[in-house]
């Protein structure tokens, strides 16, 4: 049995690391992709994760598979394509460490993952099924995403959904919103950023956005990350806020993904389903997720920036 089966993109992030002697930007090759970041974060914290996806049968793709394995993720269902290349992304950082992306993805292997290439029986072997909207942006992977969401629902598995909105991957903002809203009813656990919550609900207030998402889609758990302000979580019984841990942000690329990995790992440790969690247990899980996200943001890179279990414990031990 797996704790989490993860569907999504696995790609190379080229991250800026300074200037060459000629004054040109230098980029470091880093493994990345939101779902892969989340899978590795959860695995490093003790969760048993499996990755479902597709990369090119090229040096990038083979290195990415090796990265998953080194971080404790089962990569046995990762497909290597000889027809389509591994997707690449160039990361741009501002003075605060906040990032934006330039993607080289058209015809990328992750977009070409078709429903027939994934055996849905894997969902019988997991507790949570995780996906995001990036695989829904184009290509056969959109159909694959909704096929597996429907299978997860039919098989009684809890869906964890992170929209992870990347407008520059979509034909239009309207199409992006349409497909994300189509996916939201499947979510048992929904994680969104503050900006995503506002985009999806049309409000500029966190509490109002939470009310809208809970009333329309009824996830058992809704988490809204608030950047430097921490995070906010709602269930049918509790509403909690936790402040962020004070760290100097170097690169926020995988902070939200690692937050989700930390949250799921902490919930799994309780041995309970979300509706069974006490307020104290949910509070501890939210604080742990904040710690994981903060440590990740304090370093450059994505998967390479993810903290070990001992580092998270050390930060949580601080008052």
TORKOL-4160 file (C-alpha; in steps of 0.2 Angstrom, whole numbers, padded with zeros to 4 digits, m for minus):
319
<pt num="1" X="0000" Y="0000" Z="0000"/>
<pt num="2" X="0005" Y="0018" Z="m0004"/>
<pt num="3" X="0001" Y="0033" Z="0007"/>
<pt num="4" X="0000" Y="0044" Z="m0008"/>
<pt num="5" X="m0001" Y="0041" Z="m0027"/>
<pt num="6" X="0005" Y="0057" Z="m0036"/>
<pt num="7" X="0000" Y="0062" Z="m0054"/>
<pt num="8" X="0009" Y="0076" Z="m0062"/>
<pt num="9" X="0023" Y="0084" Z="m0071"/>
<pt num="10" X="0041" Y="0080" Z="m0068"/>
<pt num="11" X="0053" Y="0093" Z="m0076"/>
<pt num="12" X="0069" Y="0102" Z="m0075"/>
<pt num="13" X="0070" Y="0119" Z="m0067"/>
<pt num="14" X="0084" Y="0130" Z="m0073"/>
<pt num="15" X="0087" Y="0141" Z="m0058"/>
<pt num="16" X="0098" Y="0157" Z="m0058"/>
<pt num="17" X="0114" Y="0156" Z="m0047"/>
<pt num="18" X="0123" Y="0172" Z="m0052"/>
<pt num="19" X="0133" Y="0179" Z="m0066"/>
<pt num="20" X="0147" Y="0172" Z="m0077"/>
<pt num="21" X="0163" Y="0182" Z="m0079"/>
<pt num="22" X="0156" Y="0189" Z="m0095"/>
<pt num="23" X="0141" Y="0196" Z="m0085"/>
<pt num="24" X="0128" Y="0183" Z="m0092"/>
<pt num="25" X="0116" Y="0174" Z="m0080"/>
<pt num="26" X="0121" Y="0156" Z="m0075"/>
<pt num="27" X="0107" Y="0143" Z="m0073"/>
<pt num="28" X="0108" Y="0128" Z="m0062"/>
<pt num="29" X="0099" Y="0112" Z="m0068"/>
<pt num="30" X="0087" Y="0107" Z="m0054"/>
<pt num="31" X="0074" Y="0093" Z="m0054"/>
<pt num="32" X="0056" Y="0100" Z="m0051"/>
<pt num="33" X="0038" Y="0100" Z="m0055"/>
<pt num="34" X="0025" Y="0104" Z="m0042"/>
<pt num="35" X="0018" Y="0086" Z="m0039"/>
<pt num="36" X="0036" Y="0079" Z="m0039"/>
<pt num="37" X="0041" Y="0092" Z="m0026"/>
<pt num="38" X="0026" Y="0087" Z="m0016"/>
<pt num="39" X="0030" Y="0068" Z="m0017"/>
<pt num="40" X="0048" Y="0070" Z="m0012"/>
<pt num="41" X="0044" Y="0082" Z="0002"/>
<pt num="42" X="0031" Y="0069" Z="0009"/>
<pt num="43" X="0043" Y="0054" Z="0006"/>
<pt num="44" X="0057" Y="0063" Z="0015"/>
<pt num="45" X="0045" Y="0065" Z="0030"/>
<pt num="46" X="0041" Y="0047" Z="0030"/>
<pt num="47" X="0026" Y="0044" Z="0019"/>
<pt num="48" X="0026" Y="0030" Z="0006"/>
<pt num="49" X="0023" Y="0039" Z="m0011"/>
<pt num="50" X="0022" Y="0033" Z="m0029"/>
<pt num="51" X="0024" Y="0044" Z="m0044"/>
<pt num="52" X="0013" Y="0043" Z="m0060"/>
<pt num="53" X="0019" Y="0053" Z="m0075"/>
<pt num="54" X="0030" Y="0053" Z="m0090"/>
<pt num="55" X="0047" Y="0061" Z="m0095"/>
<pt num="56" X="0058" Y="0060" Z="m0110"/>
<pt num="57" X="0070" Y="0045" Z="m0112"/>
<pt num="58" X="0084" Y="0058" Z="m0113"/>
<pt num="59" X="0097" Y="0063" Z="m0100"/>
<pt num="60" X="0085" Y="0075" Z="m0092"/>
<pt num="61" X="0071" Y="0062" Z="m0090"/>
<pt num="62" X="0083" Y="0048" Z="m0084"/>
<pt num="63" X="0091" Y="0060" Z="m0071"/>
<pt num="64" X="0073" Y="0065" Z="m0065"/>
<pt num="65" X="0069" Y="0047" Z="m0062"/>
<pt num="66" X="0085" Y="0044" Z="m0052"/>
<pt num="67" X="0080" Y="0059" Z="m0042"/>
<pt num="68" X="0063" Y="0052" Z="m0037"/>
<pt num="69" X="0071" Y="0036" Z="m0032"/>
<pt num="70" X="0085" Y="0045" Z="m0021"/>
<pt num="71" X="0072" Y="0054" Z="m0012"/>
<pt num="72" X="0062" Y="0038" Z="m0008"/>
<pt num="73" X="0048" Y="0040" Z="m0020"/>
<pt num="74" X="0043" Y="0024" Z="m0030"/>
<pt num="75" X="0046" Y="0028" Z="m0048"/>
<pt num="76" X="0041" Y="0011" Z="m0055"/>
<pt num="77" X="0026" Y="0019" Z="m0064"/>
<pt num="78" X="0036" Y="0034" Z="m0072"/>
<pt num="79" X="0036" Y="0031" Z="m0091"/>
<pt num="80" X="0051" Y="0036" Z="m0102"/>
<pt num="81" X="0046" Y="0042" Z="m0119"/>
<pt num="82" X="0057" Y="0041" Z="m0135"/>
<pt num="83" X="0045" Y="0052" Z="m0145"/>
<pt num="84" X="0043" Y="0067" Z="m0133"/>
<pt num="85" X="0056" Y="0077" Z="m0123"/>
<pt num="86" X="0057" Y="0081" Z="m0105"/>
<pt num="87" X="0049" Y="0098" Z="m0101"/>
<pt num="88" X="0060" Y="0112" Z="m0096"/>
<pt num="89" X="0057" Y="0128" Z="m0086"/>
<pt num="90" X="0067" Y="0143" Z="m0082"/>
<pt num="91" X="0065" Y="0151" Z="m0065"/>
<pt num="92" X="0066" Y="0170" Z="m0063"/>
<pt num="93" X="0068" Y="0177" Z="m0045"/>
<pt num="94" X="0064" Y="0194" Z="m0039"/>
<pt num="95" X="0073" Y="0203" Z="m0025"/>
<pt num="96" X="0062" Y="0195" Z="m0012"/>
<pt num="97" X="0065" Y="0177" Z="m0019"/>
<pt num="98" X="0048" Y="0176" Z="m0027"/>
<pt num="99" X="0048" Y="0166" Z="m0043"/>
<pt num="100" X="0040" Y="0166" Z="m0060"/>
<pt num="101" X="0043" Y="0154" Z="m0074"/>
<pt num="102" X="0046" Y="0152" Z="m0093"/>
<pt num="103" X="0041" Y="0135" Z="m0099"/>
<pt num="104" X="0047" Y="0125" Z="m0113"/>
<pt num="105" X="0033" Y="0112" Z="m0113"/>
<pt num="106" X="0024" Y="0111" Z="m0130"/>
<pt num="107" X="0024" Y="0093" Z="m0135"/>
<pt num="108" X="0033" Y="0089" Z="m0118"/>
<pt num="109" X="0032" Y="0071" Z="m0112"/>
<pt num="110" X="0021" Y="0075" Z="m0097"/>
<pt num="111" X="0008" Y="0083" Z="m0108"/>
<pt num="112" X="0007" Y="0067" Z="m0118"/>
<pt num="113" X="0002" Y="0055" Z="m0104"/>
<pt num="114" X="m0013" Y="0046" Z="m0110"/>
<pt num="115" X="m0027" Y="0037" Z="m0100"/>
<pt num="116" X="m0022" Y="0020" Z="m0107"/>
<pt num="117" X="m0004" Y="0022" Z="m0100"/>
<pt num="118" X="m0009" Y="0022" Z="m0082"/>
<pt num="119" X="m0017" Y="0007" Z="m0074"/>
<pt num="120" X="m0031" Y="0014" Z="m0062"/>
<pt num="121" X="m0029" Y="m0001" Z="m0051"/>
<pt num="122" X="m0014" Y="0009" Z="m0043"/>
<pt num="123" X="m0028" Y="0019" Z="m0034"/>
<pt num="124" X="m0033" Y="0003" Z="m0024"/>
<pt num="125" X="m0016" Y="0003" Z="m0017"/>
<pt num="126" X="m0016" Y="0021" Z="m0010"/>
<pt num="127" X="m0024" Y="0032" Z="0004"/>
<pt num="128" X="m0023" Y="0048" Z="m0005"/>
<pt num="129" X="m0023" Y="0053" Z="m0024"/>
<pt num="130" X="m0014" Y="0069" Z="m0027"/>
<pt num="131" X="m0015" Y="0080" Z="m0043"/>
<pt num="132" X="m0014" Y="0098" Z="m0049"/>
<pt num="133" X="m0020" Y="0108" Z="m0064"/>
<pt num="134" X="m0004" Y="0109" Z="m0074"/>
<pt num="135" X="m0007" Y="0092" Z="m0082"/>
<pt num="136" X="m0025" Y="0099" Z="m0087"/>
<pt num="137" X="m0018" Y="0113" Z="m0097"/>
<pt num="138" X="m0015" Y="0104" Z="m0113"/>
<pt num="139" X="m0013" Y="0087" Z="m0122"/>
<pt num="140" X="m0019" Y="0070" Z="m0118"/>
<pt num="141" X="m0014" Y="0073" Z="m0100"/>
<pt num="142" X="m0030" Y="0083" Z="m0097"/>
<pt num="143" X="m0040" Y="0068" Z="m0101"/>
<pt num="144" X="m0029" Y="0057" Z="m0090"/>
<pt num="145" X="m0031" Y="0069" Z="m0075"/>
<pt num="146" X="m0050" Y="0068" Z="m0076"/>
<pt num="147" X="m0050" Y="0050" Z="m0079"/>
<pt num="148" X="m0040" Y="0046" Z="m0063"/>
<pt num="149" X="m0050" Y="0059" Z="m0053"/>
<pt num="150" X="m0066" Y="0049" Z="m0058"/>
<pt num="151" X="m0058" Y="0033" Z="m0054"/>
<pt num="152" X="m0052" Y="0039" Z="m0037"/>
<pt num="153" X="m0070" Y="0045" Z="m0033"/>
<pt num="154" X="m0077" Y="0028" Z="m0039"/>
<pt num="155" X="m0064" Y="0018" Z="m0028"/>
<pt num="156" X="m0067" Y="0029" Z="m0013"/>
<pt num="157" X="m0050" Y="0037" Z="m0012"/>
<pt num="158" X="m0047" Y="0054" Z="m0005"/>
<pt num="159" X="m0042" Y="0067" Z="m0018"/>
<pt num="160" X="m0029" Y="0080" Z="m0013"/>
<pt num="161" X="m0030" Y="0094" Z="m0026"/>
<pt num="162" X="m0018" Y="0109" Z="m0028"/>
<pt num="163" X="m0023" Y="0120" Z="m0042"/>
<pt num="164" X="m0005" Y="0127" Z="m0044"/>
<pt num="165" X="m0011" Y="0140" Z="m0057"/>
<pt num="166" X="0002" Y="0143" Z="m0070"/>
<pt num="167" X="m0008" Y="0155" Z="m0082"/>
<pt num="168" X="0006" Y="0155" Z="m0095"/>
<pt num="169" X="0003" Y="0137" Z="m0099"/>
<pt num="170" X="m0015" Y="0139" Z="m0104"/>
<pt num="171" X="m0023" Y="0146" Z="m0119"/>
<pt num="172" X="m0033" Y="0158" Z="m0108"/>
<pt num="173" X="m0037" Y="0162" Z="m0090"/>
<pt num="174" X="m0055" Y="0158" Z="m0094"/>
<pt num="175" X="m0050" Y="0140" Z="m0100"/>
<pt num="176" X="m0039" Y="0138" Z="m0084"/>
<pt num="177" X="m0053" Y="0143" Z="m0072"/>
<pt num="178" X="m0066" Y="0132" Z="m0081"/>
<pt num="179" X="m0055" Y="0117" Z="m0080"/>
<pt num="180" X="m0050" Y="0120" Z="m0062"/>
<pt num="181" X="m0068" Y="0123" Z="m0057"/>
<pt num="182" X="m0072" Y="0106" Z="m0065"/>
<pt num="183" X="m0059" Y="0098" Z="m0054"/>
<pt num="184" X="m0064" Y="0106" Z="m0038"/>
<pt num="185" X="m0079" Y="0094" Z="m0034"/>
<pt num="186" X="m0067" Y="0079" Z="m0033"/>
<pt num="187" X="m0056" Y="0087" Z="m0019"/>
<pt num="188" X="m0057" Y="0080" Z="m0002"/>
<pt num="189" X="m0042" Y="0090" Z="0003"/>
<pt num="190" X="m0040" Y="0106" Z="m0006"/>
<pt num="191" X="m0024" Y="0117" Z="m0005"/>
<pt num="192" X="m0024" Y="0134" Z="m0013"/>
<pt num="193" X="m0013" Y="0150" Z="m0011"/>
<pt num="194" X="m0021" Y="0166" Z="m0006"/>
<pt num="195" X="m0020" Y="0172" Z="m0024"/>
<pt num="196" X="m0028" Y="0157" Z="m0031"/>
<pt num="197" X="m0042" Y="0157" Z="m0018"/>
<pt num="198" X="m0046" Y="0175" Z="m0024"/>
<pt num="199" X="m0045" Y="0171" Z="m0042"/>
<pt num="200" X="m0057" Y="0156" Z="m0040"/>
<pt num="201" X="m0070" Y="0165" Z="m0030"/>
<pt num="202" X="m0069" Y="0183" Z="m0035"/>
<pt num="203" X="m0066" Y="0189" Z="m0018"/>
<pt num="204" X="m0052" Y="0198" Z="m0010"/>
<pt num="205" X="m0055" Y="0192" Z="0008"/>
<pt num="206" X="m0048" Y="0176" Z="0014"/>
<pt num="207" X="m0062" Y="0171" Z="0026"/>
<pt num="208" X="m0075" Y="0175" Z="0012"/>
<pt num="209" X="m0065" Y="0165" Z="m0001"/>
<pt num="210" X="m0064" Y="0150" Z="0011"/>
<pt num="211" X="m0083" Y="0152" Z="0014"/>
<pt num="212" X="m0086" Y="0151" Z="m0005"/>
<pt num="213" X="m0075" Y="0136" Z="m0008"/>
<pt num="214" X="m0082" Y="0126" Z="0007"/>
<pt num="215" X="m0100" Y="0130" Z="0002"/>
<pt num="216" X="m0098" Y="0126" Z="m0016"/>
<pt num="217" X="m0086" Y="0111" Z="m0016"/>
<pt num="218" X="m0087" Y="0104" Z="0002"/>
<pt num="219" X="m0069" Y="0098" Z="0004"/>
<pt num="220" X="m0066" Y="0089" Z="0021"/>
<pt num="221" X="m0051" Y="0101" Z="0023"/>
<pt num="222" X="m0047" Y="0117" Z="0015"/>
<pt num="223" X="m0029" Y="0125" Z="0017"/>
<pt num="224" X="m0025" Y="0142" Z="0011"/>
<pt num="225" X="m0007" Y="0147" Z="0011"/>
<pt num="226" X="m0004" Y="0166" Z="0015"/>
<pt num="227" X="0015" Y="0168" Z="0011"/>
<pt num="228" X="0024" Y="0178" Z="0024"/>
<pt num="229" X="0008" Y="0178" Z="0035"/>
<pt num="230" X="0007" Y="0159" Z="0037"/>
<pt num="231" X="m0008" Y="0148" Z="0033"/>
<pt num="232" X="m0026" Y="0146" Z="0036"/>
<pt num="233" X="m0036" Y="0129" Z="0037"/>
<pt num="234" X="m0054" Y="0125" Z="0038"/>
<pt num="235" X="m0064" Y="0109" Z="0041"/>
<pt num="236" X="m0082" Y="0107" Z="0045"/>
<pt num="237" X="m0078" Y="0109" Z="0063"/>
<pt num="238" X="m0063" Y="0120" Z="0065"/>
<pt num="239" X="m0054" Y="0136" Z="0058"/>
<pt num="240" X="m0036" Y="0139" Z="0062"/>
<pt num="241" X="m0022" Y="0151" Z="0057"/>
<pt num="242" X="m0004" Y="0148" Z="0060"/>
<pt num="243" X="0009" Y="0162" Z="0058"/>
<pt num="244" X="0024" Y="0158" Z="0046"/>
<pt num="245" X="0041" Y="0154" Z="0053"/>
<pt num="246" X="0053" Y="0168" Z="0052"/>
<pt num="247" X="0066" Y="0163" Z="0038"/>
<pt num="248" X="0075" Y="0173" Z="0025"/>
<pt num="249" X="0067" Y="0168" Z="0008"/>
<pt num="250" X="0080" Y="0163" Z="m0005"/>
<pt num="251" X="0068" Y="0154" Z="m0017"/>
<pt num="252" X="0050" Y="0151" Z="m0015"/>
<pt num="253" X="0049" Y="0139" Z="m0030"/>
<pt num="254" X="0044" Y="0123" Z="m0020"/>
<pt num="255" X="0037" Y="0131" Z="m0004"/>
<pt num="256" X="0019" Y="0128" Z="m0007"/>
<pt num="257" X="0022" Y="0110" Z="m0014"/>
<pt num="258" X="0032" Y="0106" Z="0002"/>
<pt num="259" X="0019" Y="0113" Z="0013"/>
<pt num="260" X="0007" Y="0101" Z="0006"/>
<pt num="261" X="0019" Y="0086" Z="0008"/>
<pt num="262" X="0022" Y="0091" Z="0026"/>
<pt num="263" X="0003" Y="0093" Z="0029"/>
<pt num="264" X="m0001" Y="0076" Z="0022"/>
<pt num="265" X="0014" Y="0068" Z="0031"/>
<pt num="266" X="0008" Y="0075" Z="0048"/>
<pt num="267" X="m0010" Y="0069" Z="0045"/>
<pt num="268" X="m0004" Y="0052" Z="0040"/>
<pt num="269" X="0006" Y="0051" Z="0057"/>
<pt num="270" X="m0010" Y="0053" Z="0066"/>
<pt num="271" X="m0018" Y="0037" Z="0058"/>
<pt num="272" X="m0034" Y="0046" Z="0056"/>
<pt num="273" X="m0045" Y="0053" Z="0042"/>
<pt num="274" X="m0047" Y="0072" Z="0041"/>
<pt num="275" X="m0065" Y="0072" Z="0049"/>
<pt num="276" X="m0058" Y="0062" Z="0064"/>
<pt num="277" X="m0044" Y="0075" Z="0068"/>
<pt num="278" X="m0046" Y="0085" Z="0084"/>
<pt num="279" X="m0042" Y="0103" Z="0083"/>
<pt num="280" X="m0025" Y="0101" Z="0092"/>
<pt num="281" X="m0020" Y="0087" Z="0079"/>
<pt num="282" X="m0025" Y="0099" Z="0064"/>
<pt num="283" X="m0016" Y="0113" Z="0073"/>
<pt num="284" X="0000" Y="0102" Z="0074"/>
<pt num="285" X="m0002" Y="0097" Z="0056"/>
<pt num="286" X="m0004" Y="0115" Z="0050"/>
<pt num="287" X="0011" Y="0121" Z="0060"/>
<pt num="288" X="0022" Y="0106" Z="0053"/>
<pt num="289" X="0017" Y="0111" Z="0036"/>
<pt num="290" X="0022" Y="0129" Z="0039"/>
<pt num="291" X="0039" Y="0123" Z="0045"/>
<pt num="292" X="0042" Y="0112" Z="0030"/>
<pt num="293" X="0037" Y="0127" Z="0018"/>
<pt num="294" X="0048" Y="0139" Z="0027"/>
<pt num="295" X="0063" Y="0128" Z="0027"/>
<pt num="296" X="0061" Y="0125" Z="0008"/>
<pt num="297" X="0059" Y="0144" Z="0004"/>
<pt num="298" X="0075" Y="0147" Z="0014"/>
<pt num="299" X="0086" Y="0138" Z="0001"/>
<pt num="300" X="0088" Y="0139" Z="m0018"/>
<pt num="301" X="0081" Y="0125" Z="m0029"/>
<pt num="302" X="0065" Y="0114" Z="m0027"/>
<pt num="303" X="0068" Y="0096" Z="m0023"/>
<pt num="304" X="0086" Y="0099" Z="m0018"/>
<pt num="305" X="0079" Y="0112" Z="m0006"/>
<pt num="306" X="0067" Y="0100" Z="0003"/>
<pt num="307" X="0071" Y="0098" Z="0022"/>
<pt num="308" X="0074" Y="0082" Z="0031"/>
<pt num="309" X="0063" Y="0075" Z="0045"/>
<pt num="310" X="0076" Y="0080" Z="0058"/>
<pt num="311" X="0077" Y="0098" Z="0052"/>
<pt num="312" X="0058" Y="0100" Z="0053"/>
<pt num="313" X="0058" Y="0093" Z="0070"/>
<pt num="314" X="0072" Y="0105" Z="0076"/>
<pt num="315" X="0062" Y="0120" Z="0069"/>
<pt num="316" X="0046" Y="0114" Z="0077"/>
<pt num="317" X="0055" Y="0112" Z="0094"/>
<pt num="318" X="0058" Y="0131" Z="0094"/>
<pt num="319" X="0045" Y="0142" Z="0103"/>
